[in-house]
Amino acid sequence: MAKDANRVIVKLRSTEGTGYTYVTTKNRHTHRQRLELRKYDPVLRRHVLFREER
């Protein structure tokens, strides 16, 4: 199975400053801007905004 050259691994870091991160992939041709998702932060035990870091 071939790897897709358009997909890159990105790290999503919590904007609340807890230091918790998620690792995911994104297609760099369809999503050029930084990825922002609301995900669960187990340190705070609630959903917060996670932003892609470079």
N, CA, C and O atoms as a GROMACS GRO file, in nm:
protein
  216
    1MET      N    1   0.084  -0.117   0.000
    1MET     CA    2   0.000   0.000   0.000
    1MET      C    3   0.089   0.123   0.000
    1MET      O    4   0.178   0.136   0.084
    2ALA      N    5   0.064   0.214  -0.095
    2ALA     CA    6   0.147   0.332  -0.111
    2ALA      C    7   0.106   0.442  -0.012
    2ALA      O    8  -0.011   0.455   0.023
    3LYS      N    9   0.205   0.518   0.030
    3LYS     CA   10   0.178   0.633   0.117
    3LYS      C   11   0.132   0.750   0.032
    3LYS      O   12   0.180   0.769  -0.080
    4ASP      N   13   0.038   0.828   0.084
    4ASP     CA   14  -0.011   0.945   0.013
    4ASP      C   15   0.084   1.062   0.041
    4ASP      O   16   0.100   1.102   0.156
    5ALA      N   17   0.146   1.116  -0.062
    5ALA     CA   18   0.245   1.222  -0.046
    5ALA      C   19   0.182   1.354  -0.004
    5ALA      O   20   0.252   1.442   0.045
    6ASN      N   21   0.050   1.369  -0.023
    6ASN     CA   22  -0.016   1.495   0.012
    6ASN      C   23  -0.051   1.503   0.159
    6ASN      O   24  -0.082   1.612   0.208
    7ARG      N   25  -0.048   1.393   0.231
    7ARG     CA   26  -0.087   1.392   0.372
    7ARG      C   27   0.036   1.412   0.461
    7ARG      O   28   0.140   1.350   0.439
    8VAL      N   29   0.022   1.499   0.560
    8VAL     CA   30   0.132   1.525   0.653
    8VAL      C   31   0.085   1.500   0.795
    8VAL      O   32  -0.034   1.513   0.825
    9ILE      N   33   0.178   1.463   0.882
    9ILE     CA   34   0.146   1.442   1.024
    9ILE      C   35   0.154   1.577   1.094
    9ILE      O   36   0.252   1.650   1.079
   10VAL      N   37   0.049   1.611   1.169
   10VAL     CA   38   0.046   1.736   1.243
   10VAL      C   39   0.020   1.708   1.390
   10VAL      O   40  -0.043   1.607   1.425
   11LYS      N   41   0.068   1.796   1.476
   11LYS     CA   42   0.048   1.785   1.620
   11LYS      C   43  -0.050   1.893   1.662
   11LYS      O   44  -0.030   2.011   1.632
   12LEU      N   45  -0.158   1.854   1.732
   12LEU     CA   46  -0.256   1.948   1.783
   12LEU      C   47  -0.230   1.970   1.931
   12LEU      O   48  -0.230   1.874   2.009
   13ARG      N   49  -0.206   2.095   1.971
   13ARG     CA   50  -0.177   2.127   2.111
   13ARG      C   51  -0.292   2.206   2.171
   13ARG      O   52  -0.351   2.292   2.104
   14SER      N   53  -0.324   2.178   2.296
   14SER     CA   54  -0.432   2.245   2.367
   14SER      C   55  -0.404   2.394   2.381
   14SER      O   56  -0.292   2.433   2.414
   15THR      N   57  -0.504   2.478   2.355
   15THR     CA   58  -0.487   2.622   2.369
   15THR      C   59  -0.500   2.667   2.514
   15THR      O   60  -0.476   2.784   2.544
   16GLU      N   61  -0.538   2.577   2.604
   16GLU     CA   62  -0.555   2.612   2.745
   16GLU      C   63  -0.425   2.604   2.824
   16GLU      O   64  -0.423   2.635   2.943
   17GLY      N   65  -0.316   2.562   2.760
   17GLY     CA   66  -0.187   2.562   2.825
   17GLY      C   67  -0.157   2.440   2.911
   17GLY      O   68  -0.065   2.444   2.993
   18THR      N   69  -0.233   2.331   2.894
   18THR     CA   70  -0.207   2.211   2.974
   18THR      C   71  -0.092   2.129   2.918
   18THR      O   72  -0.036   2.046   2.989
   19GLY      N   73  -0.056   2.150   2.791
   19GLY     CA   74   0.052   2.074   2.730
   19GLY      C   75   0.007   1.945   2.667
   19GLY      O   76   0.090   1.871   2.613
   20TYR      N   77  -0.123   1.914   2.672
   20TYR     CA   78  -0.174   1.790   2.614
   20TYR      C   79  -0.180   1.804   2.462
   20TYR      O   80  -0.218   1.909   2.411
   21THR      N   81  -0.141   1.697   2.389
   21THR     CA   82  -0.139   1.701   2.244
   21THR      C   83  -0.208   1.580   2.185
   21THR      O   84  -0.214   1.473   2.246
   22TYR      N   85  -0.260   1.598   2.064
   22TYR     CA   86  -0.309   1.490   1.980
   22TYR      C   87  -0.224   1.489   1.854
   22TYR      O   88  -0.174   1.594   1.814
   23VAL      N   89  -0.206   1.373   1.792
   23VAL     CA   90  -0.133   1.361   1.666
   23VAL      C   91  -0.230   1.308   1.563
   23VAL      O   92  -0.299   1.209   1.586
   24THR      N   93  -0.237   1.376   1.447
   24THR     CA   94  -0.327   1.336   1.340
   24THR      C   95  -0.263   1.368   1.206
   24THR      O   96  -0.151   1.420   1.202
   25THR      N   97  -0.331   1.339   1.098
   25THR     CA   98  -0.282   1.373   0.964
   25THR      C   99  -0.381   1.464   0.896
   25THR      O  100  -0.500   1.465   0.929
   26LYS      N  101  -0.330   1.542   0.801
   26LYS     CA  102  -0.418   1.626   0.721
   26LYS      C  103  -0.366   1.632   0.578
   26LYS      O  104  -0.246   1.614   0.553
   27ASN      N  105  -0.456   1.658   0.486
   27ASN     CA  106  -0.420   1.674   0.346
   27ASN      C  107  -0.377   1.819   0.325
   27ASN      O  108  -0.458   1.911   0.342
   28ARG      N  109  -0.251   1.841   0.289
   28ARG     CA  110  -0.200   1.978   0.280
   28ARG      C  111  -0.252   2.054   0.158
   28ARG      O  112  -0.240   2.177   0.154
   29HIS      N  113  -0.309   1.986   0.060
   29HIS     CA  114  -0.361   2.055  -0.057
   29HIS      C  115  -0.504   2.104  -0.038
   29HIS      O  116  -0.542   2.206  -0.095
   30THR      N  117  -0.584   2.034   0.042
   30THR     CA  118  -0.721   2.078   0.064
   30THR      C  119  -0.737   2.162   0.190
   30THR      O  120  -0.835   2.235   0.202
   31HIS      N  121  -0.643   2.153   0.284
   31HIS     CA  122  -0.648   2.230   0.408
   31HIS      C  123  -0.514   2.302   0.426
   31HIS      O  124  -0.425   2.252   0.496
   32ARG      N  125  -0.501   2.417   0.366
   32ARG     CA  126  -0.374   2.491   0.372
   32ARG      C  127  -0.356   2.564   0.504
   32ARG      O  128  -0.243   2.577   0.552
   33GLN      N  129  -0.465   2.614   0.563
   33GLN     CA  130  -0.453   2.688   0.689
   33GLN      C  131  -0.434   2.591   0.805
   33GLN      O  132  -0.449   2.469   0.790
   34ARG      N  133  -0.401   2.646   0.922
   34ARG     CA  134  -0.379   2.562   1.040
   34ARG      C  135  -0.509   2.498   1.084
   34ARG      O  136  -0.616   2.560   1.080
   35LEU      N  137  -0.500   2.374   1.126
   35LEU     CA  138  -0.614   2.296   1.170
   35LEU      C  139  -0.652   2.335   1.312
   35LEU      O  140  -0.566   2.345   1.399
   36GLU      N  141  -0.783   2.358   1.337
   36GLU     CA  142  -0.833   2.387   1.471
   36GLU      C  143  -0.953   2.298   1.497
   36GLU      O  144  -1.050   2.300   1.422
   37LEU      N  145  -0.947   2.219   1.604
   37LEU     CA  146  -1.054   2.127   1.638
   37LEU      C  147  -1.086   2.137   1.787
   37LEU      O  148  -0.997   2.163   1.868
   38ARG      N  149  -1.213   2.118   1.822
   38ARG     CA  150  -1.252   2.107   1.962
   38ARG      C  151  -1.244   1.960   2.000
   38ARG      O  152  -1.318   1.877   1.947
   39LYS      N  153  -1.153   1.929   2.092
   39LYS     CA  154  -1.133   1.791   2.135
   39LYS      C  155  -1.127   1.787   2.286
   39LYS      O  156  -1.120   1.890   2.353
   40TYR      N  157  -1.132   1.666   2.340
   40TYR     CA  158  -1.133   1.645   2.484
   40TYR      C  159  -0.993   1.659   2.542
   40TYR      O  160  -0.899   1.596   2.494
   41ASP      N  161  -0.979   1.740   2.646
   41ASP     CA  162  -0.853   1.755   2.719
   41ASP      C  163  -0.869   1.682   2.852
   41ASP      O  164  -0.941   1.730   2.940
   42PRO      N  165  -0.803   1.568   2.870
   42PRO     CA  166  -0.820   1.491   2.994
   42PRO      C  167  -0.762   1.559   3.117
   42PRO      O  168  -0.800   1.524   3.228
   43VAL      N  169  -0.671   1.654   3.101
   43VAL     CA  170  -0.616   1.726   3.215
   43VAL      C  171  -0.724   1.816   3.276
   43VAL      O  172  -0.740   1.822   3.398
   44LEU      N  173  -0.798   1.887   3.189
   44LEU     CA  174  -0.906   1.975   3.235
   44LEU      C  175  -1.039   1.903   3.248
   44LEU      O  176  -1.132   1.954   3.311
   45ARG      N  177  -1.048   1.784   3.189
   45ARG     CA  178  -1.170   1.703   3.185
   45ARG      C  179  -1.286   1.777   3.119
   45ARG      O  180  -1.399   1.776   3.169
   46ARG      N  181  -1.257   1.842   3.005
   46ARG     CA  182  -1.361   1.907   2.924
   46ARG      C  183  -1.308   1.929   2.783
   46ARG      O  184  -1.189   1.912   2.757
   47HIS      N  185  -1.398   1.965   2.692
   47HIS     CA  186  -1.360   1.991   2.554
   47HIS      C  187  -1.306   2.132   2.541
   47HIS      O  188  -1.365   2.227   2.593
   48VAL      N  189  -1.194   2.146   2.472
   48VAL     CA  190  -1.131   2.276   2.448
   48VAL      C  191  -1.082   2.280   2.304
   48VAL      O  192  -1.084   2.179   2.234
   49LEU      N  193  -1.038   2.398   2.261
   49LEU     CA  194  -0.987   2.416   2.126
   49LEU      C  195  -0.843   2.367   2.119
   49LEU      O  196  -0.759   2.404   2.202
   50PHE      N  197  -0.814   2.285   2.020
   50PHE     CA  198  -0.680   2.238   1.993
   50PHE      C  199  -0.637   2.298   1.860
   50PHE      O  200  -0.713   2.295   1.763
   51ARG      N  201  -0.516   2.352   1.854
   51ARG     CA  202  -0.466   2.419   1.735
   51ARG      C  203  -0.340   2.350   1.686
   51ARG      O  204  -0.258   2.304   1.765
   52GLU      N  205  -0.326   2.343   1.555
   52GLU     CA  206  -0.207   2.281   1.494
   52GLU      C  207  -0.084   2.363   1.524
   52GLU      O  208  -0.085   2.486   1.511
   53GLU      N  209   0.022   2.295   1.565
   53GLU     CA  210   0.149   2.365   1.585
   53GLU      C  211   0.247   2.318   1.479
   53GLU      O  212   0.238   2.206   1.430
   54ARG      N  213   0.339   2.405   1.445
   54ARG     CA  214   0.433   2.374   1.336
   54ARG      C  215   0.569   2.339   1.389
   54ARG      O  216   0.660   2.310   1.312
   0.00000   0.00000   0.00000
